[in-house]
Amino acid sequence: MPQAQRGLPTAGKKSVCQAKKQMLTHTDLKKGVQFIFEGQPWEVLQAQLLKMAQRRPVIQSKIRNLLDGRVQEKNFQQGDVFEEANLEKHDIKYLYQSKGQYWFCEINDPSKRFFFTEAQIGDQAKFLKPNEIVTGIVFEEKIINFDLPIKVQLKVKESAPGVKGDRAQGGTKEATLESGAVIQVPLFIEEGDTIEINTETGEYVKRV
């Protein structure tokens, strides 16, 4: 277990290990699927079927380790079998960031605090705002990571005003959000606006 996960709260008496094990083949590895590989939980970020001449088809994938955030490119082929990661969910609250550590607490017991590193949580870090409730991922009765909703709403903290002529023609500009993330937004977006962002792509969706 990575150092940053010491002291993580347990998620109750129910153990994910008691759940019925379901096996997956290489063709089951599609985007979003969570599975056990080399004894650790991974999530599929990308997966593509490759057919090579006179060779068995392979699944070319990009996977992320849910314990430490490592991302790897990996090819899987016929005969590869994996255990499905029957991960439980447990709501947690984001508190603050300090020196690269992102601190959370249990909703019903704020004294139970724990942190993840930016390496562990990846690009999700830039869309977190204090007191936000997120979905903790539970593995072997410990909260090892979390998932943000696909779409979140954040306020625009800084953005240069758009020129009227440019607004009529469309286009984008940089905007800094309350979470610290910097993204491209339409020229009509102003400071103080609340906008919706797709956390998977990091792209602007709409003004709220």
FENQUI-V264158 format. One line per field, one symbol per residue. burial: b if it has 9 or more other ideal C-beta (glycine too) atoms within 8 Angstrom, else e. A space follows every 10 residues. Layout:
BEGIN
burial->???
END
This chain:
BEGIN
burial->eeebbeebbe beeeebeeee eeebbbeebe eebbbbeeeb bbbbbebebb eeeeeebbbb bbbbbbbebe beeebbbeee ebbbbbbbeb bbbbbeeeee bbbbbbeeee eebbbbbbeb bbebbbbbbe ebebbbbbbe bbbbbbebee bbebbbeebe ebeeebbeee eebbbbbebe bebebbbebe eebebbbbbe ebebeeee
END
